[in-house]
Amino acid sequence: MQKKEQVAQAFKAELQALLDKYGAELEAKDFWQGYAECGEDVRMEVTLPPIYDADHNCVREWTDIDLGAHIFPTPNAVGQQEAR
């Protein structure tokens, strides 16, 4: 049986590898600071910097991905894990 610390460590390592692959940053922040909803609208956002080739042509645009407040597994995710 995997201990929760082992699961957390493996998950963080795989997430870090994905962020490293894209040179991305993951941030969770309060979107409407100072408003009545303050603290109730925390969102996650991934930011990927642009990539330029040797001739200074943009080969990947600056990209912001709004993940919202929650990301749920796909319907088959649990079954896929059990099959492994």
N, CA and C atoms as a LAMMPS dump frame, in Angstrom:
ITEM: TIMESTEP
0
ITEM: NUMBER OF ATOMS
252
ITEM: BOX BOUNDS ff ff ff
-5.0000000000000000e+02 5.0000000000000000e+02
-5.0000000000000000e+02 5.0000000000000000e+02
-5.0000000000000000e+02 5.0000000000000000e+02
ITEM: ATOMS id mol type element x y z
1 1 1 N 0.84 -1.18 0
2 1 2 C 0 0 0
3 1 3 C 0.885 1.243 0
4 2 1 N 0.503 2.196 -0.833
5 2 2 C 1.235 3.458 -0.863
6 2 3 C 0.745 4.356 0.271
7 3 1 N 1.669 4.948 0.947
8 3 2 C 1.343 5.906 1.999
9 3 3 C 0.991 7.238 1.339
10 4 1 N 0.209 8.066 2.05
11 4 2 C -0.225 9.331 1.47
12 4 3 C 0.956 10.232 1.109
13 5 1 N 2.027 10.163 1.881
14 5 2 C 3.206 10.962 1.575
15 5 3 C 3.837 10.526 0.254
16 6 1 N 3.843 9.212 0.011
17 6 2 C 4.397 8.683 -1.239
18 6 3 C 3.541 9.102 -2.431
19 7 1 N 2.218 9.037 -2.261
20 7 2 C 1.304 9.438 -3.335
21 7 3 C 1.486 10.92 -3.633
22 8 1 N 1.541 11.737 -2.605
23 8 2 C 1.713 13.185 -2.79
24 8 3 C 3.031 13.491 -3.491
25 9 1 N 4.091 12.823 -3.074
26 9 2 C 5.405 13.048 -3.675
27 9 3 C 5.403 12.648 -5.152
28 10 1 N 4.809 11.51 -5.487
29 10 2 C 4.755 11.053 -6.881
30 10 3 C 3.91 11.997 -7.726
31 11 1 N 2.778 12.433 -7.192
32 11 2 C 1.907 13.351 -7.924
33 11 3 C 2.62 14.664 -8.21
34 12 1 N 3.256 15.225 -7.19
35 12 2 C 3.968 16.493 -7.354
36 12 3 C 5.113 16.36 -8.358
37 13 1 N 5.794 15.229 -8.343
38 13 2 C 6.902 15.013 -9.282
39 13 3 C 6.387 14.965 -10.719
40 14 1 N 5.263 14.271 -10.939
41 14 2 C 4.703 14.194 -12.289
42 14 3 C 4.158 15.546 -12.736
43 15 1 N 3.521 16.275 -11.827
44 15 2 C 3.029 17.615 -12.16
45 15 3 C 4.197 18.539 -12.487
46 16 1 N 5.263 18.467 -11.695
47 16 2 C 6.445 19.295 -11.957
48 16 3 C 7.063 18.944 -13.304
49 17 1 N 7.104 17.661 -13.646
50 17 2 C 7.65 17.239 -14.942
51 17 3 C 6.823 17.822 -16.086
52 18 1 N 5.505 17.869 -15.942
53 18 2 C 4.647 18.455 -16.977
54 18 3 C 4.884 19.956 -17.088
55 19 1 N 4.984 20.638 -15.95
56 19 2 C 5.274 22.071 -15.973
57 19 3 C 6.639 22.331 -16.607
58 20 1 N 7.636 21.514 -16.265
59 20 2 C 8.976 21.668 -16.826
60 20 3 C 8.968 21.44 -18.337
61 21 1 N 8.204 20.457 -18.786
62 21 2 C 8.13 20.141 -20.219
63 21 3 C 7.692 21.362 -21.026
64 22 1 N 6.756 22.131 -20.486
65 22 2 C 6.23 23.3 -21.195
66 22 3 C 6.843 24.613 -20.712
67 23 1 N 7.735 24.552 -19.734
68 23 2 C 8.292 25.779 -19.172
69 23 3 C 7.2 26.616 -18.53
70 24 1 N 6.226 25.955 -17.928
71 24 2 C 5.023 26.608 -17.433
72 24 3 C 5.074 26.875 -15.939
73 25 1 N 4.196 27.783 -15.515
74 25 2 C 4.005 28.08 -14.106
75 25 3 C 2.55 27.832 -13.77
76 26 1 N 2.298 27.329 -12.57
77 26 2 C 0.944 27.091 -12.083
78 26 3 C 0.73 27.996 -10.888
79 27 1 N -0.373 28.748 -10.907
80 27 2 C -0.64 29.696 -9.833
81 27 3 C -2.116 29.61 -9.433
82 28 1 N -2.38 29.67 -8.161
83 28 2 C -3.742 29.78 -7.645
84 28 3 C -3.831 31.138 -6.953
85 29 1 N -4.829 31.918 -7.355
86 29 2 C -4.94 33.253 -6.755
87 29 3 C -6.397 33.676 -6.639
88 30 1 N -6.625 34.637 -5.771
89 30 2 C -7.939 35.235 -5.578
90 30 3 C -8.172 36.177 -6.75
91 31 1 N -9.17 35.887 -7.571
92 31 2 C -9.373 36.609 -8.821
93 31 3 C -9.955 38.001 -8.619
94 32 1 N -10.854 38.176 -7.677
95 32 2 C -11.5 39.479 -7.463
96 32 3 C -11.135 40.041 -6.098
97 33 1 N -9.885 40.324 -5.864
98 33 2 C -9.442 40.849 -4.572
99 33 3 C -10.142 42.169 -4.261
100 34 1 N -10.572 42.309 -3.009
101 34 2 C -11.196 43.552 -2.577
102 34 3 C -12.701 43.582 -2.766
103 35 1 N -13.28 42.595 -3.401
104 35 2 C -14.721 42.546 -3.606
105 35 3 C -15.352 41.631 -2.555
106 36 1 N -16.674 41.67 -2.474
107 36 2 C -17.39 40.861 -1.478
108 36 3 C -17.098 39.371 -1.633
109 37 1 N -16.805 38.959 -2.868
110 37 2 C -16.518 37.545 -3.136
111 37 3 C -15.086 37.16 -2.782
112 38 1 N -14.331 38.075 -2.216
113 38 2 C -12.92 37.842 -1.926
114 38 3 C -12.738 36.521 -1.171
115 39 1 N -11.867 35.687 -1.699
116 39 2 C -11.587 34.395 -1.088
117 39 3 C -12.491 33.288 -1.57
118 40 1 N -13.594 33.633 -2.234
119 40 2 C -14.526 32.635 -2.741
120 40 3 C -14.303 32.345 -4.217
121 41 1 N -13.417 33.068 -4.835
122 41 2 C -13.216 32.958 -6.276
123 41 3 C -11.761 32.662 -6.622
124 42 1 N -11.151 31.79 -5.844
125 42 2 C -9.764 31.406 -6.103
126 42 3 C -9.753 30.538 -7.362
127 43 1 N -8.89 30.886 -8.298
128 43 2 C -8.78 30.158 -9.554
129 43 3 C -7.343 29.727 -9.777
130 44 1 N -7.205 28.669 -10.55
131 44 2 C -5.881 28.192 -10.929
132 44 3 C -5.62 28.595 -12.373
133 45 1 N -4.398 29.002 -12.64
134 45 2 C -4.036 29.416 -13.989
135 45 3 C -2.637 28.9 -14.306
136 46 1 N -2.487 28.384 -15.515
137 46 2 C -1.186 27.943 -16.001
138 46 3 C -0.719 28.971 -17.023
139 47 1 N 0.524 29.404 -16.891
140 47 2 C 1.099 30.368 -17.819
141 47 3 C 2.288 29.724 -18.52
142 48 1 N 2.257 29.762 -19.859
143 48 2 C 3.343 29.232 -20.671
144 48 3 C 3.973 30.386 -21.442
145 49 1 N 5.275 30.589 -21.3
146 49 2 C 5.925 31.683 -22.007
147 49 3 C 6.035 31.377 -23.504
148 50 1 N 6.203 32.424 -24.302
149 50 2 C 6.363 32.178 -25.741
150 50 3 C 7.72 31.537 -26.029
151 51 1 N 7.808 30.9 -27.183
152 51 2 C 9.066 30.315 -27.644
153 51 3 C 9.396 30.923 -28.996
154 52 1 N 10.64 31.322 -29.157
155 52 2 C 11.112 31.9 -30.41
156 52 3 C 12.24 31.043 -30.977
157 53 1 N 12.307 30.971 -32.302
158 53 2 C 13.4 30.23 -32.924
159 53 3 C 14.619 31.138 -33.059
160 54 1 N 15.676 30.644 -33.663
161 54 2 C 16.94 31.386 -33.788
162 54 3 C 16.772 32.673 -34.601
163 55 1 N 15.767 32.704 -35.474
164 55 2 C 15.511 33.9 -36.292
165 55 3 C 14.49 34.825 -35.646
166 56 1 N 14.192 34.591 -34.389
167 56 2 C 13.251 35.404 -33.616
168 56 3 C 11.812 35.297 -34.1
169 57 1 N 11.477 34.189 -34.741
170 57 2 C 10.093 33.925 -35.123
171 57 3 C 9.404 33.211 -33.967
172 58 1 N 8.215 33.632 -33.664
173 58 2 C 7.462 33.009 -32.582
174 58 3 C 6.966 31.642 -33.04
175 59 1 N 7.363 30.603 -32.32
176 59 2 C 6.918 29.251 -32.659
177 59 3 C 5.851 28.743 -31.673
178 60 1 N 5.734 29.437 -30.537
179 60 2 C 4.631 29.159 -29.606
180 60 3 C 4.256 30.472 -28.94
181 61 1 N 2.976 30.81 -29.025
182 61 2 C 2.493 32.046 -28.426
183 61 3 C 2.457 31.946 -26.902
184 62 1 N 2.516 33.123 -26.264
185 62 2 C 2.289 33.212 -24.832
186 62 3 C 0.904 32.632 -24.584
187 63 1 N 0.778 31.76 -23.615
188 63 2 C -0.498 31.093 -23.388
189 63 3 C -0.856 31.121 -21.915
190 64 1 N -2.076 31.574 -21.627
191 64 2 C -2.643 31.503 -20.283
192 64 3 C -3.791 30.512 -20.337
193 65 1 N -3.772 29.537 -19.445
194 65 2 C -4.829 28.538 -19.39
195 65 3 C -5.533 28.68 -18.05
196 66 1 N -6.789 29.11 -18.081
197 66 2 C -7.577 29.261 -16.866
198 66 3 C -8.154 27.897 -16.51
199 67 1 N -7.702 27.325 -15.398
200 67 2 C -8.186 26.021 -14.955
201 67 3 C -9.41 26.142 -14.057
202 68 1 N -9.811 27.358 -13.748
203 68 2 C -10.961 27.55 -12.884
204 68 3 C -10.649 27.183 -11.443
205 69 1 N -11.679 26.814 -10.708
206 69 2 C -11.517 26.483 -9.302
207 69 3 C -11.332 24.992 -9.08
208 70 1 N -11.786 24.162 -10.024
209 70 2 C -11.704 22.719 -9.853
210 70 3 C -11.355 22.051 -11.175
211 71 1 N -10.644 20.973 -11.086
212 71 2 C -10.423 20.085 -12.228
213 71 3 C -10.774 18.694 -11.736
214 72 1 N -11.683 18.059 -12.422
215 72 2 C -12.117 16.727 -12.025
216 72 3 C -11.537 15.703 -12.981
217 73 1 N -11.345 14.485 -12.515
218 73 2 C -10.817 13.443 -13.408
219 73 3 C -11.821 13.113 -14.506
220 74 1 N -11.308 12.649 -15.619
221 74 2 C -12.187 12.208 -16.687
222 74 3 C -12.935 10.967 -16.21
223 75 1 N -14.097 10.684 -16.787
224 75 2 C -14.903 9.546 -16.289
225 75 3 C -14.157 8.216 -16.268
226 76 1 N -13.222 8.017 -17.175
227 76 2 C -12.515 6.743 -17.246
228 76 3 C -11.22 6.72 -16.437
229 77 1 N -10.855 7.821 -15.804
230 77 2 C -9.568 7.907 -15.119
231 77 3 C -9.418 6.859 -14.017
232 78 1 N -10.431 6.662 -13.218
233 78 2 C -10.338 5.686 -12.125
234 78 3 C -10.193 4.291 -12.683
235 79 1 N -10.969 3.947 -13.697
236 79 2 C -10.866 2.619 -14.319
237 79 3 C -9.518 2.386 -14.944
238 80 1 N -8.915 3.424 -15.538
239 80 2 C -7.598 3.286 -16.145
240 80 3 C -6.555 3.004 -15.086
241 81 1 N -6.667 3.65 -13.948
242 81 2 C -5.703 3.432 -12.873
243 81 3 C -5.811 2 -12.337
244 82 1 N -7.045 1.508 -12.206
245 82 2 C -7.232 0.163 -11.672
246 82 3 C -6.691 -0.886 -12.619
247 83 1 N -6.719 -0.582 -13.939
248 83 2 C -6.247 -1.55 -14.933
249 83 3 C -4.732 -1.663 -14.932
250 84 1 N -4.04 -0.659 -14.414
251 84 2 C -2.57 -0.673 -14.441
252 84 3 C -1.994 -1.627 -13.468
